[in-house]
């Protein structure tokens, strides 16, 4: 059996930046155990599997360890791959997922390789939490000024320098099981509206480079705090990622570029 695979980087202008994802377009679904094994072997933060269903697609996401309920950057990557494979221009794509219907709008103002993709995700506004688990407090050392939670813990800090200087203890944080969530730290940005970093305790990739799903919580929070629905964000990982964000009612729109890196065939 041969399965096509594409390695791409989302939310970046550079093939050496953003968040790496693998995309496997399929004619029909493989067994879940095989898809998990492929994702483990690929070794990137997420592998997206897509199967066409009429005029839409079904999408599933796997980290090297588990299947996820939502992944923004791998959905953007899948849209890029499907556009690249299509003989005709594509203006928008519809994905059915375990988190509902997701849409990607493909900009007609930019041509490849500078095309922009806008991902339409559900808003997950975080709510205030009274306390932070002691393990997370010990791992981060520096206490946040606000504690919130949706799927992920959302910890607010006073400024960008505080986010940059955080050095969480991976071994300590691994003691808590947050699957499928993680810990996002955020603050007002110096040159953008807000910045963030994202940590996944116990995962093989501890700090995620750019996390679309985390912005489902970050965007509604900062939209309320800053009093505006259009925001610019940077995720301050080593690979860095830039995201243009917009809150529209109960949806979050994330716009960015995607860069292809490697194409191949898996022989199974």
C-alpha positions in Angstrom: 0.0 0.0 0.0 1.2 3.5 -0.9 0.0 6.6 0.8 0.9 10.2 -0.3 2.4 12.4 2.3 3.2 16.1 2.3 5.2 18.0 5.0 4.3 21.6 5.2 4.7 24.6 7.6 1.7 26.6 8.7 1.4 30.3 9.8 4.8 31.3 8.4 6.6 33.0 5.6 9.5 30.5 5.8 9.9 26.8 5.3 12.0 26.8 8.4 9.4 28.6 10.6 5.8 28.1 11.7 4.3 24.8 12.7 5.2 21.6 10.8 2.4 19.3 9.9 2.1 16.2 7.7 -0.9 15.7 5.4 -2.1 12.4 4.0 -4.9 12.6 1.4 -6.7 9.2 1.3 -9.1 7.5 -1.0 -10.7 5.8 2.0 -10.0 5.6 5.7 -7.2 3.5 7.0 -7.6 1.7 10.4 -7.3 4.1 13.3 -4.3 2.1 14.6 -2.5 2.5 11.3 -3.1 6.2 11.1 -1.8 6.6 14.7 1.3 4.5 13.7 1.9 6.8 10.7 1.6 9.9 12.8 4.0 8.5 15.3 6.5 7.6 12.5 6.1 11.1 10.9 7.2 12.6 14.2 5.7 16.1 13.7 3.3 17.8 16.0 0.2 16.7 13.9 -0.6 14.5 10.9 -3.9 15.3 9.2 -5.7 12.6 7.2 -8.4 13.7 4.7 -10.9 11.8 2.7 -13.2 13.5 0.2 -16.9 13.2 0.8 -19.0 14.6 -2.0 -18.0 18.3 -2.3 -16.4 18.4 1.1 -13.7 16.5 3.1 -13.6 14.6 6.4 -10.5 15.4 8.4 -8.9 13.7 11.4 -5.8 14.8 13.3 -3.2 12.7 15.1 -0.2 13.7 17.3 2.6 11.2 17.7 0.7 9.9 20.8 -3.1 10.5 20.4 -6.0 11.5 18.1 -6.9 15.2 18.6 -10.4 16.8 18.6 -9.2 19.9 16.8 -6.0 21.1 15.2 -5.8 24.4 13.4 -2.4 24.4 11.8 -2.8 20.9 10.3 -6.2 21.9 8.8 -4.5 24.9 7.2 -1.9 22.5 5.9 -4.5 20.2 4.5 -6.2 23.1 2.7 -2.8 24.0 1.2 -2.1 20.5 0.0 -5.6 20.1 -1.5 -5.2 23.4 -3.4 -1.8 22.3 -4.7 -3.1 19.0 -5.9 -6.2 20.4 -7.6 -6.1 21.1 -11.4 -8.6 23.9 -10.9 -8.4 27.0 -8.6 -10.1 26.5 -5.2 -11.8 29.4 -3.4 -12.9 27.6 -0.3 -12.8 24.2 1.4 -15.2 22.5 3.8 -13.9 20.0 6.4 -16.2 17.8 8.6 -14.5 16.9 11.9 -15.2 15.8 15.4 -15.3 19.5 16.3 -18.0 20.3 13.7 -17.7 21.9 10.3 -14.5 23.9 9.6 -14.1 26.1 6.6 -11.0 27.5 4.9 -11.2 30.5 2.6 -8.4 30.7 0.0 -7.4 34.3 -0.9 -7.5 35.2 -4.6 -5.4 38.3 -4.0 -2.2 36.4 -3.6 -0.7 33.7 -5.9 1.3 30.7 -4.7 3.7 30.7 -2.9 2.3 33.7 -1.1 -1.3 32.6 -0.9 -3.2 33.4 2.3 -5.5 30.9 3.9 -8.3 31.8 6.4 -9.4 29.1 8.8 -12.8 29.3 10.4 -12.8 27.7 13.8 -15.3 27.5 16.8 -14.7 30.1 19.5 -13.8 28.5 22.9 -14.0 31.5 25.3 -12.1 30.6 28.5 -13.7 31.1 31.9 -12.0 32.2 35.1 -10.5 29.5 37.3 -10.1 30.0 41.0 -6.9 27.9 41.3 -4.1 26.6 39.1 -3.0 22.9 39.7 0.0 22.9 41.9 2.0 20.9 39.4 1.6 23.7 36.8 2.5 26.4 39.4 5.7 24.5 40.3 6.7 24.0 36.7 6.2 27.6 35.7 7.6 29.2 38.9 6.4 32.6 37.9 2.7 33.0 38.8 0.3 34.5 36.2 -1.9 37.5 36.8 -5.0 35.6 35.7 -6.0 32.0 35.4 -8.6 30.9 32.8 -9.6 27.6 31.2 -11.4 26.2 28.2 -10.0 23.0 26.6 -6.6 24.4 27.7 -5.4 26.4 30.7 -5.0 30.0 29.6 -2.6 31.9 31.9 -2.2 35.6 31.4 1.0 37.5 32.2 1.7 41.2 32.3 3.9 41.7 29.2 5.8 40.1 26.3 9.1 39.8 28.2 7.4 37.6 30.8 6.3 35.2 28.1 9.7 35.1 26.5 11.5 34.5 29.8 9.3 31.6 31.0 11.3 28.4 31.3 8.8 25.7 32.4 10.1 22.5 33.9 9.0 19.8 31.5 9.6 17.0 33.9 7.4 18.5 36.6 4.7 19.5 34.2 4.6 16.0 32.7 3.1 14.8 36.0 -0.3 16.3 35.0 -2.5 14.7 32.3 -4.3 17.4 30.2 -5.0 15.3 27.1 -6.1 16.6 24.7 -5.4 20.0 26.1 -2.4 21.9 27.2 -1.2 25.1 28.9 -1.1 28.4 26.9 0.6 31.5 28.4 -0.2 34.9 26.9 0.3 38.6 27.3 -0.1 41.9 25.5 2.4 42.2 22.7 5.0 44.9 22.0 4.4 45.1 18.3 1.2 43.0 18.0 -2.0 42.8 20.0 -1.0 39.7 21.9 1.7 37.0 22.1 1.6 33.4 23.4 3.4 30.2 23.9 1.8 26.7 24.2 3.0 23.7 26.2 1.7 20.1 26.1 2.6 18.2 29.3 3.8 14.6 28.6 3.8 14.9 24.8 6.9 14.2 22.7 6.8 17.8 21.5 6.6 19.8 24.7 6.3 23.3 23.2 4.1 23.6 20.1 5.5 26.1 17.6 2.1 27.6 16.5 -1.2 26.4 17.8 -4.3 27.3 15.9 -6.7 25.6 18.3 -5.3 27.6 21.3 -6.3 30.8 19.5 -9.9 29.6 19.7 -9.6 30.7 23.3 -7.0 33.5 23.0 -8.9 35.5 20.4 -12.2 35.8 22.3 -10.3 36.6 25.5 -8.2 39.4 23.9 -11.0 40.7 21.8 -12.9 41.4 25.0 -9.9 42.8 26.8 -8.8 45.1 24.0 -12.2 46.0 22.8 -11.7 45.0 19.2 -12.4 42.0 17.0 -9.5 42.1 14.6 -6.1 41.3 16.2 -2.6 40.4 15.2 -0.8 37.7 17.1 2.6 36.1 17.4 3.4 32.8 19.0 6.8 33.2 20.5 8.2 29.7 20.0 11.7 29.1 18.6 10.2 28.7 15.1 7.8 31.7 15.5 4.4 32.0 13.9 2.3 35.0 12.8 -1.5 34.9 12.8 -4.0 37.5 11.8 -7.1 36.9 13.9 -10.7 37.9 13.9 -13.7 37.2 16.2 -17.0 36.9 14.3 -19.8 36.0 16.8 -19.1 32.4 17.9 -16.4 31.8 15.3 -12.6 32.6 15.2 -11.0 33.4 11.9 -7.2 32.7 11.6 -5.3 33.9 8.6 -1.7 32.9 7.6 0.6 31.6 5.0 1.6 28.0 4.4 4.9 26.8 3.0 5.4 23.3 1.4 8.6 21.5 2.4 8.6 17.9 1.3 6.4 15.6 -0.8 6.7 11.8 -0.8 5.0 8.4 -0.7 4.6 6.1 2.3 5.1 2.4 1.5 3.2 0.4 4.1 
